[in-house]
Amino acid sequence: MNNTEASQPSKRLQKRYKAEKRFKRYCITALLLAISFLVVFFFSLISKGASAFRQAEILTEIAFHEQSRQMPLAAVNEDLRHLVSRGWLRKVPMMLKENPKLMDTVQTYWVVADAEVDQYLKGKPNKLRPRQKKVIERLKDEGRVKLNFNVYFFLNGDSKMPEIAGIKSALVGTIYVLFLTLIFCFPVGVMTAVYLEEFAPDNRFTQAIEVNINNLAAIPSILYGLLGLAIFINTFHVPRSSALAGGLTLGLMTLPVIIISTRTAIRAVPDSIREAALGVGASRWQMVLHHVLPLSFPGILTGTIIGLAQAMGETAPLLIVGMMAFIPDVPGSLTQAATVLPAQIYTWSSSSLRPFEARTAAAILVLLVVLLLMNALAVFLRQKFQRKW
Amino acid sequence: MTASIKMKTRDLDFYYGDFLALKKISISFVANQVTALIGPSGCGKSTYIRCLNRMNDLIPGVKVEGEIALDECDIYSQEMEVIELRRRVGMVFQKPNPFPKSIYENVAYAPRIHGLARKGSEMDELVEGSLQKAGLWDEVGYRLTHPATSLSGGQQQRLCIARALAMEPEVLLMDEPASALDPIATQKIEELIHELKNRLTIIIVTHNMQQAARVSDSTAFFYMGELVEIDGTDKIFTRPEKKQTEEYITGRFG
């Protein structure tokens, strides 16, 4: 804006410019505030969670003999007995069962250290006695203790012992639940939307359905949990706590989201395309299948992935159908008891054991990464399909 | 040329809900001729042309009374499937509306769903032939896989004509096909209409009086949902019978 030509810029105009600048400043401040929240959030999560991705391990000899088969603790030297993870030692009888040749031999392993040792090495509060600390310092000098990448966090299920607690069972449970949610609500949602948009007559009945679908999308999610409990568990006797119950319940919750986003995507297809298709003698069904659906597919896909991402972070309805449980083993089928990532995060966050703090933050990071990947996938697919015609 | 009647309506009444949009329209369309429908906006000419391939059926609350016949066969009768009707009576819309697919796919779509040609060389020939008939082959023949939406407006409209021609229709309805185009593209469409006349019967709605005079053999003047006058184009534009017609074509109202 160049005002120099105006010999006497009116006061009013100046005031307007000032107001404009002020408004712009407010907007920038709001944006900076939002960004700073985000930065603080991520910084706090990463600084807390990062340490959980490394795990203390001790190089030690494991003696396989009859006594250690019966009482695994006997497999290690006495001075290390309370420094290595009891959880790890539980594997000793299993290792013997799998490989009987190990009997009466001594093998050297990197053994997961006890959570207190882990805390000590990471410089966090711990309950180690001075004598134990000395042992650790000695091991350190010998290079027999170090922080390795924590594979157990991804390979183990939940445990009461923090050093061997992992997210695998929750991750697998989440995959099962999301898979079920998708195959339940994608076809049902898309077909409902297609019928309402392209075939249904516009009368009181369909209008009532429309209003109700919009309302359903705004219902507190815990009510879907109650609905799932009443329908799937009480009426159809789907096993409680199972991925099936959780998936169907979340499917109910995601259904309105998918219907609404599909209807929006279908409505965005111009009528001229419908006329063109009908004008060359396509039936209504062909018009929908050949033209309307392919054109609205990117929108449908985006809506679906966003709906699934929402379902993935959902905890309340799963609480009601019993998925907020201690699940140490990976569920073997859709009807076995399972848990999901947000539920796992909740369980850990309420634990009184300090080492779980870092694991909670790490699990949140994993959840966030998966969500970001899903959203990136939505963007990628949308771009790809939009170019292809 | 023997004047055989390809399509006709008799006492056609058309309602949008309670509103009577067309009143007792009776027109006979002579085969291999171009009939232009003219009249001021809202006079019902577009509504009328959309009755001829039952495009109005899609609008809720409409009612058609009277007779519409293609080759003496009522288009609402049991023997006439609406899908088959729309194959035999093709339509070109006011705004070019190619499918957002490749040029080839646009032309091949109708023959495929109607089973008019087998996939492969037979379809390739049909696509080429249709594009040639629409005068578009030289411009797009070398880039059939390009998206149809990358063409210019005039080319898109001719592609829409090619798309309609690919299903080998007997009648072609054109609803102001050149109203969204520049004069050169319009001229090309008009030349095309002249050539196509040999193959099929054309019914064209137009706002442009000169266009009606240039392309049509007979002209029908619509006003307020009524057919005021229909006659040879020469006669309508030189010695119209009705005063309303004369006033409209000389630009005194409308």
Interface residues (C-beta under 8 A of the other chain):
Chain A: P201 D202 P270 S272 I273 E275 A276 A277 L278 G279 V280 G281 A282 S283 Q286 H290 H291 L295 W389
Chain B: N53 M55 L58 P60 I83 E84 L85 R86 R87 G90 M91 F93 K95 N97 P98 F99 P100 K101 S102 Y109 A110 I113 H114 P147 T149 C160 R163 A164 M167
